[in-house]
Amino acid sequence: MPPKTYETPAELAQAARKYGGDTRREQMSYITQTGSAGHPQEQLNGLVSHK
């Protein structure tokens, strides 16, 4: 399945649940650490590319 662009943190979290709890914790931690710095979509795309 090709990487998907996530439109909202909720979509990202839903997808993360499919791939396992550890992945979700890492992604939520990343979102918490970055806060509002940068464009939200860039942050989400960065999370997806880390897989």
PQR file with spaces between the fields and no chain letter, atoms N, CA, C, O and H, PARSE charges and radii, in Angstrom:
ATOM       1  N    MET     1       0.845   -1.193    0.000 -0.4000 1.5000
ATOM       2  CA   MET     1       0.000    0.000    0.000 -0.0000 2.0000
ATOM       3  C    MET     1       0.884    1.249    0.000  0.5500 1.7000
ATOM       4  O    MET     1       1.759    1.372    0.857 -0.5500 1.4000
ATOM       5  N    PRO     2       0.682    2.161   -0.923 -0.5600 1.5000
ATOM       6  CA   PRO     2       1.531    3.361   -0.981  0.2800 2.0000
ATOM       7  C    PRO     2       1.265    4.282    0.199  0.5500 1.7000
ATOM       8  O    PRO     2       0.171    4.263    0.763 -0.5500 1.4000
ATOM       9  N    PRO     3       2.254    5.090    0.580 -0.5600 1.5000
ATOM      10  CA   PRO     3       2.041    6.032    1.683  0.2800 2.0000
ATOM      11  C    PRO     3       0.885    6.967    1.378  0.5500 1.7000
ATOM      12  O    PRO     3       0.680    7.366    0.232 -0.5500 1.4000
ATOM      13  N    LYS     4       0.142    7.308    2.397 -0.4000 1.5000
ATOM      14  CA   LYS     4      -1.030    8.171    2.232 -0.0000 2.0000
ATOM      15  C    LYS     4      -0.775    9.514    2.901  0.5500 1.7000
ATOM      16  O    LYS     4      -0.079    9.586    3.915 -0.5500 1.4000
ATOM      17  H    LYS     4       0.308    6.984    3.328  0.4000 1.0000
ATOM      18  N    THR     5      -1.334   10.570    2.340 -0.4000 1.5000
ATOM      19  CA   THR     5      -1.267   11.876    2.992 -0.0000 2.0000
ATOM      20  C    THR     5      -2.439   11.981    3.953  0.5500 1.7000
ATOM      21  O    THR     5      -3.596   11.851    3.553 -0.5500 1.4000
ATOM      22  H    THR     5      -1.899   10.512    1.517  0.4000 1.0000
ATOM      23  N    TYR     6      -2.132   12.219    5.222 -0.4000 1.5000
ATOM      24  CA   TYR     6      -3.179   12.293    6.236 -0.0000 2.0000
ATOM      25  C    TYR     6      -3.633   13.737    6.396  0.5500 1.7000
ATOM      26  O    TYR     6      -2.817   14.649    6.530 -0.5500 1.4000
ATOM      27  H    TYR     6      -1.192   12.325    5.546  0.4000 1.0000
ATOM      28  N    GLU     7      -4.947   13.929    6.379 -0.4000 1.5000
ATOM      29  CA   GLU     7      -5.498   15.282    6.434 -0.0000 2.0000
ATOM      30  C    GLU     7      -5.635   15.794    7.868  0.5500 1.7000
ATOM      31  O    GLU     7      -5.576   17.002    8.101 -0.5500 1.4000
ATOM      32  H    GLU     7      -5.610   13.188    6.269  0.4000 1.0000
ATOM      33  N    THR     8      -5.816   14.889    8.826 -0.4000 1.5000
ATOM      34  CA   THR     8      -6.039   15.311   10.210 -0.0000 2.0000
ATOM      35  C    THR     8      -5.300   14.376   11.157  0.5500 1.7000
ATOM      36  O    THR     8      -5.034   13.225   10.811 -0.5500 1.4000
ATOM      37  H    THR     8      -5.864   13.908    8.637  0.4000 1.0000
ATOM      38  N    PRO     9      -4.963   14.864   12.356 -0.5600 1.5000
ATOM      39  CA   PRO     9      -4.348   13.974   13.359  0.2800 2.0000
ATOM      40  C    PRO     9      -5.219   12.759   13.661  0.5500 1.7000
ATOM      41  O    PRO     9      -4.697   11.685   13.959 -0.5500 1.4000
ATOM      42  N    ALA    10      -6.545   12.920   13.587 -0.4000 1.5000
ATOM      43  CA   ALA    10      -7.434   11.788   13.851 -0.0000 2.0000
ATOM      44  C    ALA    10      -7.242   10.698   12.803  0.5500 1.7000
ATOM      45  O    ALA    10      -7.220    9.513   13.136 -0.5500 1.4000
ATOM      46  H    ALA    10      -6.968   13.793   13.345  0.4000 1.0000
ATOM      47  N    GLU    11      -7.103   11.092   11.539 -0.4000 1.5000
ATOM      48  CA   GLU    11      -6.853   10.101   10.482 -0.0000 2.0000
ATOM      49  C    GLU    11      -5.519    9.408   10.715  0.5500 1.7000
ATOM      50  O    GLU    11      -5.402    8.193   10.549 -0.5500 1.4000
ATOM      51  H    GLU    11      -7.121   12.055   11.268  0.4000 1.0000
ATOM      52  N    LEU    12      -4.519   10.186   11.100 -0.4000 1.5000
ATOM      53  CA   LEU    12      -3.200    9.619   11.357 -0.0000 2.0000
ATOM      54  C    LEU    12      -3.277    8.614   12.501  0.5500 1.7000
ATOM      55  O    LEU    12      -2.705    7.527   12.421 -0.5500 1.4000
ATOM      56  H    LEU    12      -4.615   11.172   11.235  0.4000 1.0000
ATOM      57  N    ALA    13      -3.987    8.984   13.565 -0.4000 1.5000
ATOM      58  CA   ALA    13      -4.106    8.092   14.717 -0.0000 2.0000
ATOM      59  C    ALA    13      -4.852    6.817   14.341  0.5500 1.7000
ATOM      60  O    ALA    13      -4.496    5.727   14.790 -0.5500 1.4000
ATOM      61  H    ALA    13      -4.451    9.867   13.630  0.4000 1.0000
ATOM      62  N    GLN    14      -5.877    6.956   13.523 -0.4000 1.5000
ATOM      63  CA   GLN    14      -6.639    5.781   13.100 -0.0000 2.0000
ATOM      64  C    GLN    14      -5.742    4.839   12.302  0.5500 1.7000
ATOM      65  O    GLN    14      -5.771    3.626   12.511 -0.5500 1.4000
ATOM      66  H    GLN    14      -6.165    7.841   13.158  0.4000 1.0000
ATOM      67  N    ALA    15      -4.955    5.387   11.398 -0.4000 1.5000
ATOM      68  CA   ALA    15      -4.042    4.564   10.612 -0.0000 2.0000
ATOM      69  C    ALA    15      -2.978    3.948   11.508  0.5500 1.7000
ATOM      70  O    ALA    15      -2.602    2.791   11.322 -0.5500 1.4000
ATOM      71  H    ALA    15      -4.931    6.372   11.228  0.4000 1.0000
ATOM      72  N    ALA    16      -2.493    4.712   12.474 -0.4000 1.5000
ATOM      73  CA   ALA    16      -1.458    4.206   13.371 -0.0000 2.0000
ATOM      74  C    ALA    16      -1.971    3.005   14.157  0.5500 1.7000
ATOM      75  O    ALA    16      -1.222    2.057   14.397 -0.5500 1.4000
ATOM      76  H    ALA    16      -2.799    5.653   12.624  0.4000 1.0000
ATOM      77  N    ARG    17      -3.243    3.036   14.559 -0.4000 1.5000
ATOM      78  CA   ARG    17      -3.805    1.900   15.296 -0.0000 2.0000
ATOM      79  C    ARG    17      -3.746    0.632   14.459  0.5500 1.7000
ATOM      80  O    ARG    17      -3.569   -0.462   14.995 -0.5500 1.4000
ATOM      81  H    ARG    17      -3.851    3.806   14.364  0.4000 1.0000
ATOM      82  N    LYS    18      -3.893    0.774   13.141 -0.4000 1.5000
ATOM      83  CA   LYS    18      -3.817   -0.398   12.266 -0.0000 2.0000
ATOM      84  C    LYS    18      -2.420   -1.004   12.288  0.5500 1.7000
ATOM      85  O    LYS    18      -2.263   -2.220   12.177 -0.5500 1.4000
ATOM      86  H    LYS    18      -4.037    1.663   12.705  0.4000 1.0000
ATOM      87  N    TYR    19      -1.412   -0.159   12.432 -0.4000 1.5000
ATOM      88  CA   TYR    19      -0.031   -0.634   12.331 -0.0000 2.0000
ATOM      89  C    TYR    19       0.562   -1.005   13.678  0.5500 1.7000
ATOM      90  O    TYR    19       1.687   -1.502   13.742 -0.5500 1.4000
ATOM      91  H    TYR    19      -1.539    0.829   12.523  0.4000 1.0000
ATOM      92  N    GLY    20      -0.176   -0.772   14.757 -0.4000 1.5000
ATOM      93  CA   GLY    20       0.320   -1.199   16.061 -0.0000 2.0000
ATOM      94  C    GLY    20       0.447   -0.055   17.052  0.5500 1.7000
ATOM      95  O    GLY    20       0.669    1.094   16.669 -0.5500 1.4000
ATOM      96  H    GLY    20      -1.089   -0.369   14.706  0.4000 1.0000
ATOM      97  N    GLY    21       0.304   -0.385   18.332 -0.4000 1.5000
ATOM      98  CA   GLY    21       0.322    0.624   19.386 -0.0000 2.0000
ATOM      99  C    GLY    21       1.644    1.355   19.505  0.5500 1.7000
ATOM     100  O    GLY    21       1.659    2.557   19.771 -0.5500 1.4000
ATOM     101  H    GLY    21       0.124   -1.318   18.642  0.4000 1.0000
ATOM     102  N    ASP    22       2.762    0.651   19.313 -0.4000 1.5000
ATOM     103  CA   ASP    22       4.062    1.300   19.438 -0.0000 2.0000
ATOM     104  C    ASP    22       4.188    2.430   18.429  0.5500 1.7000
ATOM     105  O    ASP    22       4.667    3.516   18.756 -0.5500 1.4000
ATOM     106  H    ASP    22       2.749   -0.325   19.097  0.4000 1.0000
ATOM     107  N    THR    23       3.756    2.169   17.204 -0.4000 1.5000
ATOM     108  CA   THR    23       3.822    3.194   16.169 -0.0000 2.0000
ATOM     109  C    THR    23       2.990    4.398   16.577  0.5500 1.7000
ATOM     110  O    THR    23       3.418    5.541   16.420 -0.5500 1.4000
ATOM     111  H    THR    23       3.367    1.287   16.938  0.4000 1.0000
ATOM     112  N    ARG    24       1.814    4.141   17.096 -0.4000 1.5000
ATOM     113  CA   ARG    24       0.933    5.244   17.484 -0.0000 2.0000
ATOM     114  C    ARG    24       1.572    6.076   18.591  0.5500 1.7000
ATOM     115  O    ARG    24       1.525    7.305   18.546 -0.5500 1.4000
ATOM     116  H    ARG    24       1.466    3.213   17.224  0.4000 1.0000
ATOM     117  N    ARG    25       2.173    5.414   19.590 -0.4000 1.5000
ATOM     118  CA   ARG    25       2.808    6.164   20.679 -0.0000 2.0000
ATOM     119  C    ARG    25       3.935    7.028   20.138  0.5500 1.7000
ATOM     120  O    ARG    25       4.080    8.181   20.545 -0.5500 1.4000
ATOM     121  H    ARG    25       2.211    4.416   19.626  0.4000 1.0000
ATOM     122  N    GLU    26       4.731    6.488   19.230 -0.4000 1.5000
ATOM     123  CA   GLU    26       5.831    7.267   18.662 -0.0000 2.0000
ATOM     124  C    GLU    26       5.296    8.481   17.913  0.5500 1.7000
ATOM     125  O    GLU    26       5.846    9.576   18.028 -0.5500 1.4000
ATOM     126  H    GLU    26       4.613    5.552   18.900  0.4000 1.0000
ATOM     127  N    GLN    27       4.229    8.290   17.148 -0.4000 1.5000
ATOM     128  CA   GLN    27       3.680    9.389   16.363 -0.0000 2.0000
ATOM     129  C    GLN    27       3.070   10.455   17.266  0.5500 1.7000
ATOM     130  O    GLN    27       3.261   11.648   17.031 -0.5500 1.4000
ATOM     131  H    GLN    27       3.782    7.400   17.055  0.4000 1.0000
ATOM     132  N    MET    28       2.340   10.037   18.290 -0.4000 1.5000
ATOM     133  CA   MET    28       1.744   11.014   19.194 -0.0000 2.0000
ATOM     134  C    MET    28       2.841   11.790   19.920  0.5500 1.7000
ATOM     135  O    MET    28       2.710   12.992   20.154 -0.5500 1.4000
ATOM     136  H    MET    28       2.185    9.067   18.481  0.4000 1.0000
ATOM     137  N    SER    29       3.918   11.098   20.274 -0.4000 1.5000
ATOM     138  CA   SER    29       5.039   11.759   20.929 -0.0000 2.0000
ATOM     139  C    SER    29       5.662   12.797   20.000  0.5500 1.7000
ATOM     140  O    SER    29       6.008   13.897   20.431 -0.5500 1.4000
ATOM     141  H    SER    29       4.025   10.122   20.085  0.4000 1.0000
ATOM     142  N    TYR    30       5.802   12.442   18.724 -0.4000 1.5000
ATOM     143  CA   TYR    30       6.376   13.366   17.741 -0.0000 2.0000
ATOM     144  C    TYR    30       5.508   14.605   17.609  0.5500 1.7000
ATOM     145  O    TYR    30       6.020   15.724   17.576 -0.5500 1.4000
ATOM     146  H    TYR    30       5.520   11.549   18.374  0.4000 1.0000
ATOM     147  N    ILE    31       4.198   14.412   17.533 -0.4000 1.5000
ATOM     148  CA   ILE    31       3.283   15.548   17.409 -0.0000 2.0000
ATOM     149  C    ILE    31       3.392   16.440   18.646  0.5500 1.7000
ATOM     150  O    ILE    31       3.389   17.666   18.532 -0.5500 1.4000
ATOM     151  H    ILE    31       3.781   13.503   17.560  0.4000 1.0000
ATOM     152  N    THR    32       3.487   15.827   19.822 -0.4000 1.5000
ATOM     153  CA   THR    32       3.593   16.592   21.065 -0.0000 2.0000
ATOM     154  C    THR    32       4.883   17.400   21.090  0.5500 1.7000
ATOM     155  O    THR    32       4.880   18.563   21.494 -0.5500 1.4000
ATOM     156  H    THR    32       3.489   14.832   19.915  0.4000 1.0000
ATOM     157  N    GLN    33       5.985   16.792   20.659 -0.4000 1.5000
ATOM     158  CA   GLN    33       7.281   17.469   20.701 -0.0000 2.0000
ATOM     159  C    GLN    33       7.344   18.633   19.717  0.5500 1.7000
ATOM     160  O    GLN    33       7.929   19.672   20.025 -0.5500 1.4000
ATOM     161  H    GLN    33       5.987   15.847   20.331  0.4000 1.0000
ATOM     162  N    THR    34       6.747   18.470   18.537 -0.4000 1.5000
ATOM     163  CA   THR    34       6.841   19.514   17.529 -0.0000 2.0000
ATOM     164  C    THR    34       5.848   20.631   17.793  0.5500 1.7000
ATOM     165  O    THR    34       6.077   21.766   17.376 -0.5500 1.4000
ATOM     166  H    THR    34       6.272   17.626   18.287  0.4000 1.0000
ATOM     167  N    GLY    35       4.750   20.338   18.476 -0.4000 1.5000
ATOM     168  CA   GLY    35       3.757   21.354   18.775 -0.0000 2.0000
ATOM     169  C    GLY    35       3.249   22.026   17.518  0.5500 1.7000
ATOM     170  O    GLY    35       2.866   21.354   16.560 -0.5500 1.4000
ATOM     171  H    GLY    35       4.563   19.416   18.815  0.4000 1.0000
ATOM     172  N    SER    36       3.245   23.351   17.516 -0.4000 1.5000
ATOM     173  CA   SER    36       2.691   24.080   16.379 -0.0000 2.0000
ATOM     174  C    SER    36       3.780   24.544   15.415  0.5500 1.7000
ATOM     175  O    SER    36       3.495   25.302   14.489 -0.5500 1.4000
ATOM     176  H    SER    36       3.556   23.897   18.294  0.4000 1.0000
ATOM     177  N    ALA    37       5.011   24.106   15.614 -0.4000 1.5000
ATOM     178  CA   ALA    37       6.107   24.538   14.743 -0.0000 2.0000
ATOM     179  C    ALA    37       5.936   23.949   13.354  0.5500 1.7000
ATOM     180  O    ALA    37       5.743   22.743   13.200 -0.5500 1.4000
ATOM     181  H    ALA    37       5.243   23.490   16.367  0.4000 1.0000
ATOM     182  N    GLY    38       6.008   24.798   12.351 -0.4000 1.5000
ATOM     183  CA   GLY    38       5.894   24.312   10.979 -0.0000 2.0000
ATOM     184  C    GLY    38       4.451   24.099   10.570  0.5500 1.7000
ATOM     185  O    GLY    38       3.526   24.306   11.355 -0.5500 1.4000
ATOM     186  H    GLY    38       6.166   25.778   12.476  0.4000 1.0000
ATOM     187  N    HIS    39       4.279   23.684    9.335 -0.4000 1.5000
ATOM     188  CA   HIS    39       2.943   23.451    8.787 -0.0000 2.0000
ATOM     189  C    HIS    39       2.457   22.079    9.248  0.5500 1.7000
ATOM     190  O    HIS    39       3.202   21.106    9.132 -0.5500 1.4000
ATOM     191  H    HIS    39       5.031   23.516    8.698  0.4000 1.0000
ATOM     192  N    PRO    40       1.234   21.969    9.767 -0.5600 1.5000
ATOM     193  CA   PRO    40       0.738   20.677   10.282  0.2800 2.0000
ATOM     194  C    PRO    40       0.844   19.546    9.264  0.5500 1.7000
ATOM     195  O    PRO    40       1.210   18.427    9.623 -0.5500 1.4000
ATOM     196  N    GLN    41       0.533   19.818    8.016 -0.4000 1.5000
ATOM     197  CA   GLN    41       0.593   18.749    7.019 -0.0000 2.0000
ATOM     198  C    GLN    41       2.029   18.260    6.839  0.5500 1.7000
ATOM     199  O    GLN    41       2.255   17.071    6.616 -0.5500 1.4000
ATOM     200  H    GLN    41       0.236   20.727    7.724  0.4000 1.0000
ATOM     201  N    GLU    42       2.996   19.168    6.935 -0.4000 1.5000
ATOM     202  CA   GLU    42       4.395   18.756    6.828 -0.0000 2.0000
ATOM     203  C    GLU    42       4.765   17.844    7.989  0.5500 1.7000
ATOM     204  O    GLU    42       5.493   16.868    7.809 -0.5500 1.4000
ATOM     205  H    GLU    42       2.812   20.134    7.116  0.4000 1.0000
ATOM     206  N    GLN    43       4.269   18.158    9.171 -0.4000 1.5000
ATOM     207  CA   GLN    43       4.544   17.303   10.327 -0.0000 2.0000
ATOM     208  C    GLN    43       3.980   15.909   10.105  0.5500 1.7000
ATOM     209  O    GLN    43       4.658   14.914   10.360 -0.5500 1.4000
ATOM     210  H    GLN    43       3.678   18.951    9.317  0.4000 1.0000
ATOM     211  N    LEU    44       2.737   15.833    9.630 -0.4000 1.5000
ATOM     212  CA   LEU    44       2.102   14.530    9.427 -0.0000 2.0000
ATOM     213  C    LEU    44       2.822   13.755    8.336  0.5500 1.7000
ATOM     214  O    LEU    44       3.042   12.552    8.476 -0.5500 1.4000
ATOM     215  H    LEU    44       2.186   16.641    9.423  0.4000 1.0000
ATOM     216  N    ASN    45       3.191   14.426    7.250 -0.4000 1.5000
ATOM     217  CA   ASN    45       3.921   13.747    6.182 -0.0000 2.0000
ATOM     218  C    ASN    45       5.253   13.235    6.705  0.5500 1.7000
ATOM     219  O    ASN    45       5.700   12.158    6.311 -0.5500 1.4000
ATOM     220  H    ASN    45       3.012   15.403    7.136  0.4000 1.0000
ATOM     221  N    GLY    46       5.891   13.990    7.583 -0.4000 1.5000
ATOM     222  CA   GLY    46       7.139   13.546    8.180 -0.0000 2.0000
ATOM     223  C    GLY    46       6.941   12.276    8.992  0.5500 1.7000
ATOM     224  O    GLY    46       7.780   11.377    8.958 -0.5500 1.4000
ATOM     225  H    GLY    46       5.528   14.865    7.903  0.4000 1.0000
ATOM     226  N    LEU    47       5.831   12.199    9.721 -0.4000 1.5000
ATOM     227  CA   LEU    47       5.552   10.995   10.498 -0.0000 2.0000
ATOM     228  C    LEU    47       5.400    9.791    9.592  0.5500 1.7000
ATOM     229  O    LEU    47       5.937    8.719    9.872 -0.5500 1.4000
ATOM     230  H    LEU    47       5.149   12.930    9.749  0.4000 1.0000
ATOM     231  N    VAL    48       4.670    9.969    8.509 -0.4000 1.5000
ATOM     232  CA   VAL    48       4.409    8.855    7.605 -0.0000 2.0000
ATOM     233  C    VAL    48       5.715    8.371    6.991  0.5500 1.7000
ATOM     234  O    VAL    48       5.908    7.167    6.821 -0.5500 1.4000
ATOM     235  H    VAL    48       4.235   10.840    8.281  0.4000 1.0000
ATOM     236  N    SER    49       6.616    9.295    6.654 -0.4000 1.5000
ATOM     237  CA   SER    49       7.855    8.906    5.988 -0.0000 2.0000
ATOM     238  C    SER    49       8.802    8.181    6.939  0.5500 1.7000
ATOM     239  O    SER    49       9.725    7.505    6.485 -0.5500 1.4000
ATOM     240  H    SER    49       6.459   10.273    6.792  0.4000 1.0000
ATOM     241  N    HIS    50       8.593    8.306    8.244 -0.4000 1.5000
ATOM     242  CA   HIS    50       9.461    7.634    9.217 -0.0000 2.0000
ATOM     243  C    HIS    50       9.202    6.140    9.299  0.5500 1.7000
ATOM     244  O    HIS    50      10.026    5.396    9.833 -0.5500 1.4000
ATOM     245  H    HIS    50       7.843    8.855    8.613  0.4000 1.0000
ATOM     246  N    LYS    51       8.064    5.692    8.775 -0.4000 1.5000
ATOM     247  CA   LYS    51       7.693    4.281    8.891 -0.0000 2.0000
ATOM     248  C    LYS    51       8.793    3.367    8.387  0.5500 1.7000
ATOM     249  O    LYS    51       8.642    2.145    8.414 -0.5500 1.4000
ATOM     250  H    LYS    51       7.396    6.296    8.341  0.4000 1.0000
